[in-house]
C-alpha cells in the first residue's frame, strides 16, 4: 500500500510538471529564436512568426518599394481591363478605378 501511495504521488507530481510546461508554452515565454503565435504556441515558421505573432523574431510586413499603384493602374489600363468583360455583365459598371484605388489604399504593402 505504501508503494502504491508513493507511485501515485510521483505520478501526480510528474503530471503537474508536464502540465505546467505545456501551459507555459501556450502562454508563450518561448525559447530564444522562437515566435509566439496568435494562439499562444511556440514555433519558427509563418504560422507562428507571421500574422498575429505576439513575441519573438516575428516576421514584419514586406518593405514598401515606393511604387504608386495609381501611377501604374492608369485610367486607360483600368478601362482596358474592364473592357475585356462581357458587355452584358451586370457588375461591369460597378467596378471603377476610384473604388479599386480606395480598396488598395487599405493595403499599403500592395504593389
N, CA, C and O atoms as a MOPAC input file, in Angstrom:
PM7 MOZYME 1SCF
protein

 N      0.82700 1    -1.18900 1     0.00000 1
 C      0.00000 1     0.00000 1     0.00000 1
 C      0.87600 1     1.25900 1     0.00000 1
 O      0.57100 1     2.24100 1    -0.67700 1
 N      1.97000 1     1.21100 1     0.77200 1
 C      2.87300 1     2.34200 1     0.84700 1
 C      3.51500 1     2.60400 1    -0.51600 1
 O      3.71200 1     3.75900 1    -0.89400 1
 N      3.84300 1     1.54100 1    -1.25500 1
 C      4.45200 1     1.65800 1    -2.58000 1
 C      3.44500 1     2.26900 1    -3.55800 1
 O      3.81300 1     3.11500 1    -4.37300 1
 N      2.20400 1     1.85800 1    -3.48700 1
 C      1.16500 1     2.39600 1    -4.36400 1
 C      0.95100 1     3.88400 1    -4.09200 1
 O      0.79500 1     4.66400 1    -5.03100 1
 N      0.94000 1     4.28000 1    -2.83500 1
 C      0.78000 1     5.69100 1    -2.48400 1
 C      1.94200 1     6.51300 1    -3.00700 1
 O      1.74100 1     7.61000 1    -3.52800 1
 N      3.15400 1     5.99800 1    -2.87300 1
 C      4.33200 1     6.68400 1    -3.37000 1
 C      4.27400 1     6.80700 1    -4.89100 1
 O      4.59800 1     7.85600 1    -5.44800 1
 N      3.85900 1     5.73300 1    -5.55600 1
 C      3.73100 1     5.74900 1    -7.01300 1
 C      2.70800 1     6.79300 1    -7.45800 1
 O      2.97100 1     7.55500 1    -8.38800 1
 N      1.56500 1     6.83600 1    -6.81800 1
 C      0.52300 1     7.81500 1    -7.16500 1
 C      1.01900 1     9.24200 1    -6.91600 1
 O      0.75600 1    10.13700 1    -7.72100 1
 N      1.72800 1     9.45800 1    -5.81800 1
 C      2.26800 1    10.78200 1    -5.51800 1
 C      3.25700 1    11.21800 1    -6.59900 1
 O      3.20300 1    12.35700 1    -7.06300 1
 N      4.15600 1    10.32300 1    -6.99900 1
 C      5.12400 1    10.64300 1    -8.04200 1
 C      4.43800 1    10.88300 1    -9.39000 1
 O      4.84500 1    11.75900 1   -10.15300 1
 N      3.41300 1    10.11200 1    -9.66900 1
 C      2.67400 1    10.29100 1   -10.92600 1
 C      2.00200 1    11.65800 1   -10.96700 1
 O      2.00800 1    12.32100 1   -12.00400 1
 N      1.43000 1    12.08000 1    -9.85900 1
 C      0.77200 1    13.39000 1    -9.78500 1
 C      1.80400 1    14.50800 1    -9.94200 1
 O      1.55900 1    15.47800 1   -10.65800 1
 N      2.94200 1    14.38000 1    -9.28600 1
 C      3.99300 1    15.38900 1    -9.39800 1
 C      4.50400 1    15.46900 1   -10.82800 1
 O      4.67000 1    16.56300 1   -11.36800 1
 N      4.75400 1    14.32400 1   -11.44300 1
 C      5.23400 1    14.28900 1   -12.82400 1
 C      4.20400 1    14.90000 1   -13.76900 1
 O      4.55600 1    15.70600 1   -14.63000 1
 N      2.95200 1    14.53000 1   -13.61900 1
 C      1.88200 1    15.06300 1   -14.46000 1
 C      1.76600 1    16.57800 1   -14.27600 1
 O      1.56900 1    17.30600 1   -15.25000 1
 N      1.88800 1    17.05600 1   -13.03200 1
 C      1.81900 1    18.50200 1   -12.77000 1
 C      2.96100 1    19.23100 1   -13.46400 1
 O      2.76300 1    20.32000 1   -14.00300 1
 N      4.14000 1    18.65000 1   -13.45600 1
 C      5.28900 1    19.25300 1   -14.13100 1
 C      5.07800 1    19.33600 1   -15.62400 1
 O      5.39500 1    20.35600 1   -16.23600 1
 N      4.55200 1    18.28800 1   -16.22300 1
 C      4.26800 1    18.28800 1   -17.66600 1
 C      3.19100 1    19.31600 1   -17.98500 1
 O      3.30300 1    20.05900 1   -18.95900 1
 N      2.16200 1    19.35500 1   -17.17300 1
 C      1.05800 1    20.29200 1   -17.40000 1
 C      1.53600 1    21.73700 1   -17.29300 1
 O      1.14000 1    22.57800 1   -18.10000 1
 N      2.37900 1    22.03600 1   -16.31000 1
 C      2.84200 1    23.41700 1   -16.16900 1
 C      3.74100 1    23.81800 1   -17.33000 1
 O      3.72700 1    24.98100 1   -17.73300 1
 N      4.52400 1    22.89000 1   -17.88100 1
 C      5.36500 1    23.18700 1   -19.04600 1
 C      4.49600 1    23.46900 1   -20.26000 1
 O      4.76700 1    24.40900 1   -21.00700 1
 N      3.46300 1    22.67700 1   -20.46700 1
 C      2.55600 1    22.87500 1   -21.59500 1
 C      1.84400 1    24.21600 1   -21.46600 1
 O      1.69800 1    24.94500 1   -22.44700 1
 N      1.40400 1    24.53700 1   -20.26100 1
 C      0.70200 1    25.79000 1   -20.05000 1
 C      1.63100 1    26.97500 1   -20.32000 1
 O      1.20900 1    27.96400 1   -20.91900 1
 N      2.86100 1    26.88600 1   -19.89600 1
 C      3.80700 1    27.96400 1   -20.14400 1
 C      4.00400 1    28.16600 1   -21.64300 1
 O      4.03500 1    29.30000 1   -22.12000 1
 N      4.13600 1    27.07000 1   -22.38400 1
 C      4.32600 1    27.17800 1   -23.82600 1
 C      3.10100 1    27.80900 1   -24.47400 1
 O      3.23400 1    28.58300 1   -25.42200 1
 N      1.92700 1    27.49200 1   -23.98100 1
 C      0.72400 1    28.03400 1   -24.58100 1
 C      0.50900 1    29.49800 1   -24.21100 1
 O     -0.23600 1    30.20600 1   -24.88900 1
 N      1.14300 1    29.94600 1   -23.16500 1
 C      1.05600 1    31.36100 1   -22.79700 1
 C      2.27600 1    32.11500 1   -23.29100 1
 O      2.47500 1    33.28400 1   -22.96000 1
 N      3.07000 1    31.45500 1   -24.06600 1
 C      4.30000 1    31.95900 1   -24.65200 1
 C      5.45400 1    31.87400 1   -23.67900 1
 O      5.55400 1    30.92500 1   -22.90100 1
 N      6.33200 1    32.87400 1   -23.72400 1
 C      7.57500 1    32.71300 1   -22.99100 1
 C      8.42200 1    31.68200 1   -23.72500 1
 O      9.07800 1    30.84500 1   -23.10400 1
 N      8.40100 1    31.75200 1   -25.05100 1
 C      9.08500 1    30.78900 1   -25.90000 1
 C     10.59800 1    30.88300 1   -25.73900 1
 O     11.13000 1    31.89200 1   -25.27500 1
 N     11.26300 1    29.82700 1   -26.12600 1
 C     12.72300 1    29.80000 1   -26.11600 1
 C     13.25100 1    30.84100 1   -27.09800 1
 O     12.54900 1    31.21700 1   -28.03600 1
 N     14.47800 1    31.30800 1   -26.89200 1
 C     15.06700 1    32.27500 1   -27.82900 1
 C     15.04300 1    31.72700 1   -29.25800 1
 O     15.31100 1    30.54800 1   -29.49100 1
 N     14.72300 1    32.58600 1   -30.18800 1
 C     14.67300 1    32.18700 1   -31.59600 1
 C     13.31800 1    31.66500 1   -32.03700 1
 O     13.12100 1    31.39900 1   -33.22200 1
 N     12.37600 1    31.51200 1   -31.10700 1
 C     11.03100 1    31.04400 1   -31.46200 1
 C     10.04200 1    32.19000 1   -31.29800 1
 O     10.25100 1    33.10900 1   -30.50600 1
 N      8.97200 1    32.11300 1   -32.05800 1
 C      7.91400 1    33.11900 1   -32.00300 1
 C      6.72300 1    32.57200 1   -31.24200 1
 O      6.51300 1    31.36100 1   -31.18700 1
 N      5.95500 1    33.45600 1   -30.66300 1
 C      4.70200 1    33.09800 1   -30.01600 1
 C      3.57800 1    33.43400 1   -30.99100 1
 O      3.38100 1    34.59900 1   -31.33500 1
 N      2.84400 1    32.42100 1   -31.43600 1
 C      1.77600 1    32.63400 1   -32.41500 1
 C      0.61200 1    33.39100 1   -31.79900 1
 O      0.57700 1    33.61300 1   -30.58900 1
 N     -0.33600 1    33.78500 1   -32.63100 1
 C     -1.52100 1    34.49200 1   -32.13500 1
 C     -2.35200 1    33.59700 1   -31.22800 1
 O     -3.18800 1    34.08400 1   -30.46700 1
 N     -2.11900 1    32.26100 1   -31.31000 1
 C     -2.86700 1    31.32400 1   -30.47900 1
 C     -2.09500 1    30.91300 1   -29.23000 1
 O     -2.59400 1    30.13400 1   -28.41700 1
 N     -0.85100 1    31.44700 1   -29.07200 1
 C     -0.09500 1    31.17900 1   -27.86400 1
 C      0.80600 1    29.96700 1   -27.92600 1
 O      1.15900 1    29.41500 1   -26.88400 1
 N      1.19500 1    29.53000 1   -29.12800 1
 C      2.09200 1    28.39800 1   -29.26400 1
 C      3.42500 1    28.86100 1   -29.82700 1
 O      3.49400 1    29.86900 1   -30.53100 1
 N      4.48000 1    28.12500 1   -29.51500 1
 C      5.82900 1    28.48700 1   -29.94500 1
 C      6.21500 1    27.75200 1   -31.21900 1
 O      5.89600 1    26.57500 1   -31.38700 1
 N      6.90200 1    28.44900 1   -32.11300 1
 C      7.38000 1    27.85900 1   -33.35500 1
 C      8.21000 1    28.86200 1   -34.12800 1
 O      8.48500 1    29.96100 1   -33.64800 1
 N      8.61100 1    28.47100 1   -35.34300 1
 C      9.50900 1    29.35900 1   -36.08400 1
 C      9.12500 1    29.57400 1   -37.54100 1
 O      9.88500 1    30.20000 1   -38.27900 1
 N      7.97700 1    29.08000 1   -37.97900 1
 C      7.60200 1    29.30500 1   -39.37600 1
 C      6.49600 1    30.34700 1   -39.48000 1
 O      6.15100 1    30.99500 1   -38.49200 1
 N      5.94600 1    30.50400 1   -40.66800 1
 C      4.94500 1    31.53800 1   -40.94500 1
 C      3.74200 1    31.46400 1   -39.99700 1
 O      3.20400 1    32.49600 1   -39.59600 1
 N      3.32400 1    30.25300 1   -39.64100 1
 C      2.16600 1    30.08500 1   -38.76500 1
 C      2.40400 1    30.68600 1   -37.38600 1
 O      1.45600 1    31.11400 1   -36.72800 1
 N      3.64100 1    30.72100 1   -36.94700 1
 C      3.97700 1    31.24600 1   -35.62800 1
 C      4.49100 1    32.68800 1   -35.68500 1
 O      4.12600 1    33.51700 1   -34.85100 1
 N      5.33700 1    32.97600 1   -36.67200 1
 C      6.02700 1    34.26600 1   -36.73900 1
 C      5.34300 1    35.26200 1   -37.67600 1
 O      5.77100 1    36.41200 1   -37.77000 1
 N      4.28600 1    34.83500 1   -38.36700 1
 C      3.59300 1    35.70500 1   -39.31900 1
 C      2.49800 1    36.51300 1   -38.64700 1
 O      2.66600 1    36.99800 1   -37.52800 1
 N      1.39700 1    36.64900 1   -39.32500 1
 C      0.26500 1    37.44700 1   -38.85500 1
 C     -0.16200 1    37.03900 1   -37.45000 1
 O     -0.40500 1    35.86000 1   -37.19000 1
 N     -0.25100 1    37.99600 1   -36.55600 1
 C     -0.70300 1    37.75500 1   -35.19400 1
 C      0.39700 1    37.36900 1   -34.23300 1
 O      0.12500 1    37.12400 1   -33.05800 1
 N      1.62500 1    37.30700 1   -34.69600 1
 C      2.75700 1    36.95200 1   -33.83500 1
 C      2.79900 1    37.89600 1   -32.64200 1
 O      2.74200 1    39.11500 1   -32.80400 1
 N      2.89900 1    37.32000 1   -31.42800 1
 C      2.85700 1    38.12300 1   -30.20700 1
 C      4.23600 1    38.52700 1   -29.69800 1
 O      4.39800 1    39.60900 1   -29.13300 1
 N      5.22100 1    37.67000 1   -29.89500 1
 C      6.57300 1    37.98400 1   -29.41000 1
 C      7.58100 1    37.09700 1   -30.10200 1
 O      7.22700 1    36.09000 1   -30.71600 1
 N      8.84000 1    37.47900 1   -29.99900 1
 C      9.91200 1    36.72200 1   -30.64300 1
 C     10.33200 1    37.40000 1   -31.93600 1
 O     10.00100 1    38.56400 1   -32.16200 1
 N     11.05300 1    36.68600 1   -32.78200 1
 C     11.50500 1    37.27500 1   -34.05100 1
 C     10.39700 1    37.24800 1   -35.11100 1
 O     10.53200 1    36.60000 1   -36.14900 1
 N      9.31200 1    37.95600 1   -34.83500 1
 C      8.14700 1    37.95900 1   -35.72800 1
 C      8.52200 1    38.49600 1   -37.10500 1
 O      9.37200 1    39.37600 1   -37.24000 1
 N      7.86400 1    37.94200 1   -38.12600 1
 C      8.07300 1    38.41400 1   -39.49100 1
 C      7.29300 1    39.70700 1   -39.64700 1
 O      6.08900 1    39.74100 1   -39.39300 1
 N      7.95800 1    40.75700 1   -40.05700 1
 C      7.29500 1    42.03500 1   -40.28600 1
 C      6.69400 1    42.07400 1   -41.67400 1
 O      6.92000 1    41.16600 1   -42.47300 1
 N      5.93100 1    43.11300 1   -41.97100 1
 C      5.38100 1    43.24100 1   -43.32200 1
 C      6.51700 1    43.47500 1   -44.30800 1
 O      7.56200 1    44.01200 1   -43.94000 1
 N      6.31800 1    43.07700 1   -45.54700 1
 C      7.38300 1    43.31700 1   -46.52400 1
 C      7.62100 1    44.81200 1   -46.69900 1
 O      6.69800 1    45.61200 1   -46.54400 1
 N      8.82900 1    45.18300 1   -47.01500 1
 C      9.11300 1    46.61000 1   -47.16000 1
 C      8.37100 1    47.19500 1   -48.35500 1
 O      8.12600 1    46.51600 1   -49.35200 1
 N      8.02400 1    48.45700 1   -48.23200 1
 C      7.38400 1    49.12300 1   -49.36100 1
 C      8.45400 1    49.42400 1   -50.40300 1
 O      9.63300 1    49.56500 1   -50.07700 1
 N      8.03800 1    49.51800 1   -51.63500 1
 C      9.00800 1    49.80300 1   -52.69600 1
 C      8.73900 1    51.16200 1   -53.33700 1
 O      9.18500 1    51.43800 1   -54.45100 1
 N      8.00500 1    51.99700 1   -52.62000 1
 C      7.71300 1    53.35700 1   -53.07400 1
 C      7.08800 1    53.40100 1   -54.46500 1
 O      7.39000 1    54.28400 1   -55.26700 1
 N      6.22200 1    52.44300 1   -54.73500 1
 C      5.52000 1    52.39400 1   -56.01300 1
 C      4.11300 1    52.92800 1   -55.79700 1
 O      3.44700 1    52.56800 1   -54.82600 1
 N      3.67200 1    53.77200 1   -56.68600 1
 C      2.31900 1    54.29700 1   -56.63600 1
 C      1.44100 1    53.45400 1   -57.54600 1
 O      1.62900 1    53.44100 1   -58.76200 1
 N      0.47900 1    52.74700 1   -56.95300 1
 C     -0.42700 1    51.92200 1   -57.74500 1
 C     -1.21300 1    52.80000 1   -58.71400 1
 O     -1.49400 1    52.38400 1   -59.83800 1
 N     -1.56600 1    54.00300 1   -58.29100 1
 C     -2.31500 1    54.91500 1   -59.16000 1
 C     -1.51500 1    55.28100 1   -60.40900 1
 O     -2.09500 1    55.51500 1   -61.46800 1
 N     -0.17900 1    55.33100 1   -60.29100 1
 C      0.64500 1    55.62600 1   -61.46500 1
 C      0.74500 1    54.42800 1   -62.41000 1
 O      0.95600 1    54.59200 1   -63.61200 1
 N      0.59300 1    53.23800 1   -61.86400 1
 C      0.68000 1    52.03000 1   -62.68800 1
 C     -0.67500 1    51.72300 1   -63.31900 1
 O     -0.76500 1    51.44900 1   -64.51600 1
 N     -1.72200 1    51.77000 1   -62.50600 1
 C     -3.07200 1    51.47300 1   -62.99300 1
 C     -3.70400 1    52.79400 1   -63.42100 1
 O     -4.45200 1    53.41600 1   -62.66600 1
 N     -3.39700 1    53.19700 1   -64.61600 1
 C     -3.94100 1    54.44700 1   -65.15700 1
 C     -5.39200 1    54.23700 1   -65.55700 1
 O     -5.88700 1    53.11000 1   -65.55600 1
 N     -6.07200 1    55.32500 1   -65.89700 1
 C     -7.44700 1    55.19800 1   -66.38500 1
 C     -7.48000 1    54.28900 1   -67.60300 1
 O     -8.35000 1    53.42400 1   -67.70600 1
 N     -6.54900 1    54.47300 1   -68.52200 1
 C     -6.53100 1    53.68100 1   -69.75500 1
 C     -6.32300 1    52.19600 1   -69.46500 1
 O     -7.00500 1    51.35000 1   -70.04500 1
 N     -5.37800 1    51.87100 1   -68.56500 1
 C     -5.13000 1    50.45500 1   -68.27400 1
 C     -6.31100 1    49.83500 1   -67.53300 1
 O     -6.67700 1    48.69100 1   -67.80400 1
 N     -6.90700 1    50.57100 1   -66.60600 1
 C     -8.06100 1    50.04400 1   -65.87800 1
 C     -9.23800 1    49.82600 1   -66.82200 1
 O     -9.88100 1    48.77700 1   -66.79600 1
 N     -9.51300 1    50.82500 1   -67.65200 1
 C    -10.62100 1    50.69000 1   -68.61500 1
 C    -10.35400 1    49.53900 1   -69.58100 1
 O    -11.28900 1    48.86200 1   -70.00900 1
 N     -9.08800 1    49.31100 1   -69.93000 1
 C     -8.74300 1    48.19600 1   -70.81000 1
 C     -9.07800 1    46.85600 1   -70.18200 1
 O     -9.48600 1    45.92600 1   -70.87800 1
 N     -8.91000 1    46.75100 1   -68.88400 1
 C     -9.26400 1    45.51300 1   -68.18200 1
 C    -10.77700 1    45.35300 1   -68.14800 1
 O    -11.30200 1    44.28300 1   -68.45900 1
 N    -11.47800 1    46.42500 1   -67.76800 1
 C    -12.94200 1    46.37200 1   -67.68300 1
 C    -13.54300 1    46.08900 1   -69.05800 1
 O    -14.52000 1    45.34800 1   -69.16800 1
 N    -12.96900 1    46.67200 1   -70.09500 1
 C    -13.49900 1    46.48000 1   -71.44800 1
 C    -13.39800 1    45.03300 1   -71.92000 1
 O    -14.07000 1    44.65200 1   -72.87900 1
 N    -12.58200 1    44.23400 1   -71.27300 1
 C    -12.46800 1    42.82100 1   -71.64800 1
 C    -13.63900 1    41.99800 1   -71.13400 1
 O    -13.86500 1    40.88100 1   -71.59800 1
 N    -14.39100 1    42.54800 1   -70.16900 1
 C    -15.55000 1    41.81800 1   -69.66600 1
 C    -16.69700 1    41.92100 1   -70.67100 1
 O    -16.75600 1    42.83800 1   -71.49100 1
 N    -17.58800 1    40.96700 1   -70.58000 1
 C    -18.73400 1    40.93100 1   -71.47400 1
 C    -19.63600 1    42.12500 1   -71.21000 1
 O    -19.86800 1    42.47900 1   -70.05500 1
 N    -20.14100 1    42.74300 1   -72.25100 1
 C    -20.98800 1    43.93100 1   -72.11900 1
 C    -22.24500 1    43.65000 1   -71.29700 1
 O    -22.80800 1    44.56500 1   -70.69500 1
 N    -22.68900 1    42.38700 1   -71.26600 1
 C    -23.90000 1    42.05200 1   -70.51600 1
 C    -23.62100 1    41.78800 1   -69.03100 1
 O    -24.54700 1    41.50900 1   -68.26900 1
 N    -22.36000 1    41.87300 1   -68.62000 1
 C    -22.00100 1    41.63100 1   -67.21300 1
 C    -22.63000 1    42.71700 1   -66.34000 1
 O    -22.38800 1    43.90700 1   -66.53900 1
 N    -23.44200 1    42.28600 1   -65.37000 1
 C    -24.16300 1    43.23900 1   -64.52200 1
 C    -23.21900 1    44.07500 1   -63.66800 1
 O    -23.52600 1    45.23000 1   -63.37200 1
 N    -22.08900 1    43.52700 1   -63.26700 1
 C    -21.16800 1    44.24800 1   -62.39800 1
 C    -20.16000 1    45.10600 1   -63.12900 1
 O    -19.30800 1    45.73800 1   -62.50400 1
 N    -20.24900 1    45.13500 1   -64.45000 1
 C    -19.26200 1    45.85600 1   -65.24500 1
 C    -19.16600 1    47.32400 1   -64.85500 1
 O    -18.05600 1    47.83700 1   -64.71100 1
 N    -20.25900 1    48.00200 1   -64.68400 1
 C    -20.24800 1    49.42500 1   -64.33900 1
 C    -19.99300 1    49.64500 1   -62.84200 1
 O    -19.70500 1    50.76300 1   -62.41500 1
 N    -20.09800 1    48.59700 1   -62.07000 1
 C    -19.89800 1    48.69000 1   -60.62900 1
 C    -18.43600 1    48.96600 1   -60.28600 1
 O    -18.14100 1    49.72800 1   -59.36600 1
 N    -17.53000 1    48.34700 1   -61.02600 1
 C    -16.10000 1    48.48000 1   -60.74800 1
 C    -15.54500 1    49.75100 1   -61.38900 1
 O    -15.63100 1    49.95200 1   -62.60100 1
 N    -14.98200 1    50.58900 1   -60.54600 1
 C    -14.36800 1    51.82000 1   -61.04200 1
 C    -12.92000 1    51.88200 1   -60.57700 1
 O    -12.53500 1    51.22300 1   -59.61100 1
 N    -12.14200 1    52.66600 1   -61.26200 1
 C    -10.74400 1    52.84400 1   -60.87500 1
 C    -10.66300 1    53.46500 1   -59.49100 1
 O     -9.82600 1    53.07200 1   -58.67800 1
 N    -11.53000 1    54.43400 1   -59.22200 1
 C    -11.52400 1    55.10200 1   -57.91500 1
 C    -11.80500 1    54.09700 1   -56.78700 1
 O    -11.15300 1    54.13900 1   -55.74400 1
 N    -12.77000 1    53.19800 1   -56.99500 1
 C    -13.07900 1    52.18700 1   -55.98100 1
 C    -11.90600 1    51.22300 1   -55.80700 1
 O    -11.59000 1    50.81100 1   -54.69000 1
 N    -11.26800 1    50.87000 1   -56.91600 1
 C    -10.09500 1    49.99700 1   -56.86000 1
 C     -8.98300 1    50.65700 1   -56.04600 1
 O     -8.40300 1    50.02900 1   -55.16000 1
 N     -8.68600 1    51.91500 1   -56.34500 1
 C     -7.61400 1    52.61200 1   -55.63500 1
 C     -7.95300 1    52.81200 1   -54.15700 1
 O     -7.06500 1    52.77000 1   -53.30600 1
 N     -9.22200 1    53.02700 1   -53.85300 1
 C     -9.63400 1    53.14200 1   -52.45400 1
 C     -9.40500 1    51.82500 1   -51.72200 1
 O     -8.91000 1    51.81200 1   -50.59500 1
 N     -9.76500 1    50.72500 1   -52.36300 1
 C     -9.56400 1    49.40600 1   -51.74800 1
 C     -8.07400 1    49.12700 1   -51.57300 1
 O     -7.66100 1    48.62800 1   -50.52600 1
 N     -7.27400 1    49.43700 1   -52.56600 1
 C     -5.83000 1    49.22500 1   -52.49100 1
 C     -5.22300 1    50.06600 1   -51.36400 1
 O     -4.23300 1    49.66200 1   -50.75500 1
 N     -5.80800 1    51.21900 1   -51.08900 1
 C     -5.31400 1    52.08200 1   -50.02900 1
 C     -5.34300 1    51.42600 1   -48.65400 1
 O     -4.62000 1    51.83900 1   -47.74700 1
 N     -6.18000 1    50.40300 1   -48.50100 1
 C     -6.25400 1    49.66800 1   -47.22900 1
 C     -5.11600 1    48.67200 1   -47.08400 1
 O     -4.93800 1    48.09700 1   -46.01000 1
 N     -4.34800 1    48.45700 1   -48.13400 1
 C     -3.24000 1    47.50600 1   -48.13400 1
 C     -1.97200 1    48.20100 1   -48.61600 1
 O     -1.60700 1    48.08600 1   -49.78700 1
 N     -1.30000 1    48.92000 1   -47.72400 1
 C     -0.15000 1    49.72400 1   -48.15200 1
 C      1.00700 1    48.90500 1   -48.73400 1
 O      1.85900 1    49.45800 1   -49.43000 1
 N      1.04800 1    47.61100 1   -48.46200 1
 C      2.11500 1    46.77100 1   -49.00000 1
 C      1.78800 1    46.25700 1   -50.39600 1
 O      2.64000 1    45.63600 1   -51.03200 1
 N      0.57000 1    46.50200 1   -50.89000 1
 C      0.16500 1    46.02600 1   -52.21300 1
 C      0.98200 1    46.72100 1   -53.28000 1
 O      1.19700 1    47.93200 1   -53.22800 1
 N      1.43200 1    45.94800 1   -54.24000 1
 C      2.15500 1    46.51900 1   -55.36700 1
 C      3.62900 1    46.53200 1   -55.12900 1
 O      4.38900 1    46.98300 1   -55.98600 1

